[in-house]
C-alpha cells in the first residue's frame, strides 16, 4: 500500500503539493483558484502549470488523457512497420533468389561450355589417327591418355576452366593406370589452374586437392598429402549436408595419412567419424563409399592387434562390396587382400591362401598385369604361402611384386620394401642366405631413406635379417638388429612386441647364449598371454618345447 501511495503522490501531484507549501510567496500559487486549476488539470490528465513545460512532458500527459486512442494508433503504426519490414524482407529474398538464379544460370552455361569443349576434345583424341597412322582403337589406354595430354595446352589454351577439368580427368585416369609420376604432373597443373581462375570454384579446387592428396599418400609424401586433404576437408565441412559423402572420403583419406604418420588416435577418430557420416546417409554414393571406409578401418584395427573386431568389420565390407559392385570387382580384391592378413594371424592359413588367390585373379583381370594393385595382390598371395610353409611357391610371386613395384613406383618408393622383405624370407627359407641378406638390406635401405631410421616397418626387416646374419657368421650385427627391433617395439608399445622377443630368443640360442635366450623367451611368453592366437605366440610355444642345439652342449652362460 505504501509503495502504491508513493507512486500516486510522485510526479505532478507531488509538484502541486510542494508548490503550495513553498516558503517564498513568489514561488507559491498566486491564489486558491490557481491551485484548484492545477488540481483539476492533474485529475484530467493534462499538463499542470507548476511543472516546467517540455515536449516529452506534454506528450506523456497527452498519452495519459487519450490512452485508448493512442494505443489504437500505436497498433496501427506497428502493423504498418511490420508490413513494411516483411515487404522489405520479401523483396530482399526475391533479389537474392534472382541473383542465385542468375549465378546458377551462369554456372550452368559455364559447365555446358566446359562440357562441350571436353566432348569435342575427347572425340578428337579417340577418333583421330596419330602422326604415325595408328588409330585410337589400336592404342593402349596409357597411349590414349598421353595423346590427350599432348593436345590439352593447344586445343584448350583459351579455355582455362575446360583445360583444368580435362587435366583433372586425365590425371585420375593415369593414377588408376598406375602411372603415378605423370598423374601427379597433370593434377598439379589442374590444381594451379583451378586456384588461378577468377573467381575460383571452391568445389573444383577441393576435388583436385583431394585427388592430389590421395596420390601424394600413395607415393609416400605424407605431409604434402595431409595439407592437400585438409584443404579439401575444410571446404566439404563448410558445404554441409550437400557434401557429406565428399567429407567422408576426405576423412577416410586423412585417416590413412594419419596411420602412415603413426598418429593412430587421430586415424581412429577420422575413420569412425567417416563411418558415422556414411551410416546416417541414404545417398546411393554413401552406400557405395561405406564398405571402402570399413575396409580401411578393418585393416587399421587388425594391425593394431584388435583382430576380432577387425574381422567383423572387414567381412561386413566384403559383403557390401560384393552386393554393390559384384563378386569380381577391384574393390572386392582389395578387401580380400586385407582379410588374408587377418586369416594368417588367426592361423587359418589355407583360407588365407584361397582368399589371396581369388584376390590376385581379380586384380589381374581388372587392373592388368603391371598395376601396383596387382603387384600388391601377388605380394599378399606370396605372404599367405609363406604362412602355409610353402616358400618355394611364394618366391616367384614376390619377385613379380618387386618387378611391378619398381616399374610403377620407382626405386625409392616405400611400398617397394614390402615385397623385398618378403622375398628375403622366401630366399632364406629355400636355402639362399646370401640373396636373402641382399633382399632384406634393400628393404631396410628403402624404408630408412623414405620413412626415417625409427620407422616401425624396419623392425620386421630386422627380425628377418638378424637370424640370417647370425647363421652366416655376422652374429654381433644380427643380434644387434634383433635387440633394436625389441627396443623399437617396446618404445612404441606395439602389440607384436612378442614377435621380436621370439626372434631374439632364437638368435641367442643359435649363438649358444642359452640363459639370455631363456630370458627372451620368457618375455615372449609373457606377451603371448595377452595375444594367444597370434603366429608368434605359437612360435614361442614351439621354441619352448625345442631342445637347445647339440653343439651348444651344456653351455648356458650369458
N, C-alpha and C positions, 0 to 999 in steps of 0.2 A: 504493500500500500504506500509506504514512504517513497519508494522509487517511482511509482506511478505518479504520485503527487508532485515529486520533484520534476519529472518530465513535463507535467502540465504547467507548473509555475515557471519553468525555464523559458527563455526566448522572449516573445513580445509581452506576455503578462508580467514577467519579471521586470522588464524595462519600464512598463507603465507604473508599477508599484514604486520602483526605485526613483523614477522621475517625480512622482507625487511627494516623496519623502526627502528630496534633496534639501540641504540647509540653505543653499543660495537661492533666494526668491527668484532671481533672474533665470534660473535653470529649472524651476518647478513649473507646473501647469499654470497658465495665467489666470484660469478661472475653473470653477467646477464644471462649467459647460465643456471646456477643452478636455478635462479628464473624462467626462462622460462620453464625449465624442470618440476618444481613443479606445475606451472600453467597448463601445458599440462596434467600432472597426475590428477590434480583436474578435468579438463574437461573430461578426460577418465574414471573418477570414480575409479582411482587406489589410493593406499596409497601415501601420499605426504612425502617427505623426512624430512620436517621441523617438523613433529609431531612424538612424541615418539612412537615407534612401540609396538604393543601388539596383542595377538591372537584375542581379541574381535574387535579391530580396523580393522585388516586385513580382518576379516570375514565380517564386516559391509561394507567395500569397495567392497569386492567380490560380496556381495548381490546386491549392487548398480549397479555394472557393468553387472551383469547377472540376472536381475530381472525376466524375463520370465522363464529362466531355473530353477532358484531357486524356483519360485512359483510352477512350474510343479512338481519339486522334492518334495516340501512340501506337495502338494496334494497327491502325490503317497504315501509318508510316512504316512500322516493322514489316507488314505484309508487302508493302511496296519495295522496301530494301531487300527483303528475302527474294522476292521475284526477280529483282534486278541482279542479285548475286547468282541465282540459279541460271538466269539467262546468259550472264557472262560466262559461267562455267560451261554451259552447253555450247556456247559459241567457241570457247577455247578448246573444248573436246572435239568439236567439229573441225576446227582448224588443225588440231593435232592429228585427227584421223585422216584429214585430207593430205596433210604433209606426209604421214606414214604411207598413205596410198600412193602418193607421188614417188616417194622413195622406193616403195616396193615395185612400182611400175618401172622406175629407172633401173632397179636391180635386176628385174626380170628381163628388161631389154638388154642390159649388160650381159646377163647369163645367156640369153638367146644368141647374142652376137658372139660370145665366147664359144658356145656350143657349136654354132655354125662354122666358126674358124677351125675348131678342133676336128669337127667332122670332115671338113674339106681337107685338112692336113692329113688325117688318118687315111682317108680314101686315097690320097696321092701316095702315101707311104706304102700302103698294102696292095696297090694295083700297078704302079709304075715299075718298069724294069730298071735295074741299076745300070751303071755305065758299062759293066761287063756283059750285059744282056741277060742276067739271071732274073727270073720273075720272082715276085714276092712269094709265090707258093713253093718255090724251091729253096727259100731261105729258112734258117733256123729262127727261133724266137729271139735269140740273142742278136742275130744279124739284123732282124727287123727293127729291134729297138735301137741298135747302133745307126741304122739308116735314118730312123726318125730323129734321133738326137742330132745327126749331122745337118738336118734341114730346119731345125727349130729356129735358130738365130736368123736365118734368111727369110723364111716364109712367114714367120710371125714377128718380124722385127718391129713393126709398128703397132703391135697389139700386146702390150706387156702383160695384161691380165691373162690373155689366152696363152701366151708364152709360158707364164708361170704355171698355169694349170697343166699344160702339156708336159713341162719338165717334172712336175709333181707326179703325174701318172706314169711317165716312163721311168722315173726313179723308183717308184714302187714296183714296177714290173721287173726292173733289174735286181732289186732286192729279193724278190720272190724267185728269180732265176739263180740266186746265189752269187750275183756279180756285185759284191759289196763296194769296191772302190768306185766304179762308175756310178753306182746308185747314190753314193754319198755326194759325188760331184754334182749330179743333177738336182738332188734335193737341196743342197746348199744354194745353188743358183735360184731354185724356185723360192726358197725362203727369203733370199735377199730381194728378189723382185717383189714378192708379196709385201714385204715390210716397206718397200720404197713407194708403193702405189699411193696416190693421193686422191681420195682418202684410202687408207688400207682397209681391208676387210678382215676384221679380227678372227672370224670363223676360219677363213682360209689360212691365215698365219698360224693359227693354233693347229690346224690339220697337218701342215707341213712340218711344224716344230715337233709335233708328236711322232711323225714318221721318221724324222731325222734322229730323234731321241732314241727310238727303238733300234735303229741301225747302229747308233753310237754304242748302245749297250751290247749289241751283238758283236761289235768289234773290240769290246773291252775298254772303251773310253767312257768310264762310268761317270766321272764328274761332268763331262760335257753332256752326257745323256741326262743326268739329273737336272741340269739347268734348263734344257730344252723341254723336258717333260713337265717340269714345274711351270714353265711358261704356258704350256697347253692346259694344264690343270687349272691354273688361275683363271683363264678365260672361261673354261667349261663350268667351273664352280660359280662364276658370276652369272652365267647364262641361265642357271636354274634348271627347272624340270625338263625343258626342251633339250638340254644337253646331258641328261642323266647318264645315258649309255656311254657317251664320249668321256664323261668324267670317270666312270667305272673303268674304262680302258686305260685312262691315264693313271689311275690308282694302281691297277694291276701292273702296268709297266714300271711305275715308280717302285712298287714292292720288289719287283725283280732287280731293279737297280740297287735298292737298299740291301737286298740279300747279297749282291755281288760286293757291296761295300762293307759287308759284315755288320750291318745295322739291323739286327734281327727283330728287335722290338718294333721298330718303325715299319719294317717289312710286314710283320704280322698284322699290325694295325691297318696298314693300307690294304692288304688282302681282304681282311674282314669287312672293312668299310665298302670295298668294291662289291663283295658278295651281297652285303645288305642292300646296296643300291639296286642291284640287278634282281634280287629276290623279290623286291617290292614293286617291280615294274612289269607291266603286261605288254610292253613294246616287243614285237617279234624279234627285233635286233637284240634286246636284252636276253631273251630266251636263248638265242644263239651264242651270246657272249658269256653267259653264266658258266657253262662247262669249261671254257678256256681258263677262266679265273680259278675255278675249282681245281683244275689240273695243276696249275702253277702252285696253288696253295698246298695241295696234297704233297707235291714234291718237296716243298719247303718243310712241311711238317715231318715228312719221312727222314729228311736229312738232319732234322733236329732231334730225332730219336722218338718222335710221337707216332710210332708206326701204326697202332690200331686205328687211331683217328684218321691218319693219312690214308689208310686202305679204304675206309668208308668213303672218304671224300673223292679219292681217285676212281673208285668203282662207280660212284654216282656220276662223275664227269664222263667216264667211258659210256655209260648207258645213255646219257643225254646226247653225247656226240653221235652215237650210233643212231639214235632216234631222229636227230636233227639233220644229219648230213650223210647218213648211210654207213654201212659197215666197212667200207674201204676208202674212207676219206683220209686226207692228210691229218686232220685233227684227231681222228681215231688212232693213227700211227703214233702221234706224239704222246697221247695218254698211255697207250700200250707200253711204250718205252719206259715211261715213268713207273708203271706197275711192275716191270721187270725188276727194277732195283728193289722194290719193296718185297716181291716174292723171293728174291735171293736172300734178303735179310731175315726172312722167316723160314728159310730152309725149304721152300717149295721150288726146288731148282728145275725140275722137269717142266712145271708150269711156267717158270720163268723162261726157259729155252723156247717152248712152244709160243709163248706170247711175243718173244723177241723175233722169232722167225716171221710171224704174222706182220709185225711192225715193219720189218725190213722189206717184205714183199710189197706192202702198201707204199712205202717210201719210194722204192724203185719204180713203181707204176705211176705215182702221182708227181714226184719231184724229178725223176730221172736219175741216171747213174752217177752224175758228178755234182749233185747238190749237197751242201753241207748237212742238210737234214738226213739225206741218205747215208752220208758218212757217219753221222751220229747213230743211226739205226744199226749200221754194221758194227760199230763200236759196242753198242749195247748187247747185241747178239753174242759177240765175242766174249764180253764180260760174263754173260749168263753161262756160256760154255766153260769158262774158267771155273765158275762156281760149281759146275757139274763135273769138274775134274777131267775136262776134255781139252787140254791146252793145244794139242796139235790141230784140232778143228778151229780153235779160236785164232791162232796166229794169222792165217790169211785174211781174216776179217779185220783184224787190227791193221794189217798192212794196207788194206783197201781204205780203211778210215783215215789213216795217215796221209795217203796219197790224195784223197778227196779234200781233206782239210788244208793241205799245203796249197793245192791248186785254187781253192775257193777263198781262203782266208789269208794266205801268205805264211811266211816262215816264222813270224813273230807273234801270231795270234795266240792268246792264252788257251783257246779251246784245242789247239793242236797238241798240247801237252797231255791231254787225257788219253788219246789212243797211243801215244808214245809210251806213257807209263804202263798201260795195259799190255802193250807189245813187249815191254821189258819183262813183265811177269810171264807171259806165254813163252818167251825165249828162255827164261830161267828154268821154267818147268819142263821144257823139252830138251834140256841139256846144252844150251848155247849161252853160257855165262858171260863171255866177253861181249857178245852182241847185246845181251840183256843190260849189262852195265852201261853201254853206249846209249841205249834207248832211255834208260832211267835218267842218265845225266842230261840228255837232251830235254826231257820233260822238266827237270829241275831248272835248267838254264832258261827255258821259255817262261816258266812261272815266276822265277826270280826277276827277270827283266820286265815282265808285263805287270806283275802284281806286288812285287817287293819281297824282301827277304823274310818277312813274317807272314806271308800268305798261308792260310790253313791248308791249301791244296798241296803244299810242299811236303806235309807230313806223310801223305800216302806214298809219295815217291821215296822218301827216306825209309819208310817201313819195308818197301820192296827192295831198295838198293842195298840197305845195310847188311842183311844176311848174305847177299851175293858177294859183297866185298869181303866179308869175314871168311867165306869159303874160299875166296881167291887169294887170300894172304894179306889183304889190306884190312886187318882186323881192327886196328885202332880207329881208322876212318869209319869203318862200318859201325862199330859200337857208338862212336860219337854221333853219327846220324840218327841212330835209334834213340839215343838219350835225348837228342834235340827234339825228336818227334814227341817223346813223352813230355818234355818240358813245355813245348808249344801247346799241346792239347790240355795239359794241366792248367796252364795260364788262361786258356780260352774256356775252361770248364766244359770241354767237349764231351758229348755223350759216348763217343767212340774212343775215349782215352784207353779203355781196356785193350783195344786192338794194338796200340803202341806198346803196352806192357807185355803182351803176349810175344810180340816180335822181339822185344829186348830180351825176354827170358830165353827164347830160342837161340838168339845170337850169343848170349852169355854161356849157354850150355855148349854151343859149338866151340867156344873158347875154353871149355872145361872150368868155367867160373861158376861152379855148381851152387855155392852158397848165395852169391849175388843173383843167380838165375832163380833160386827159390824165393828170394825176396820179391823179384819182379813178378814171378808167377802168383805169389800171394796177393800182390797189389791188383793183378789182373782178375783174380778170383773175387776179390772184394768188389771190383767194379761190376763183375758179371752178376752179382746178386741183384743189382738194380736193372740189368739188361739181360735176363737169362735166355732170351730167344735169339740173340744175335749170333752171327757166324763166329765172331772172335770169342764169345763165351763158350761155344762148342769146342773151339780150338784150344782154349785154356784147359778145359776138362780133358781133352785128349793128351795134351802135354803133361798134365799131372799124372796120367797113367803110364807115360813112356818111361823107360829106364834110361839113365844117362848113357852117352856114348861109351863103348867098351874102352876106347883109347884113353878116356879120362881116368880110368882106374878108380881109386877111392879119393882122388883129389877133390877138395871142396872148399879150398881157401879162397878168400877174396883176392 
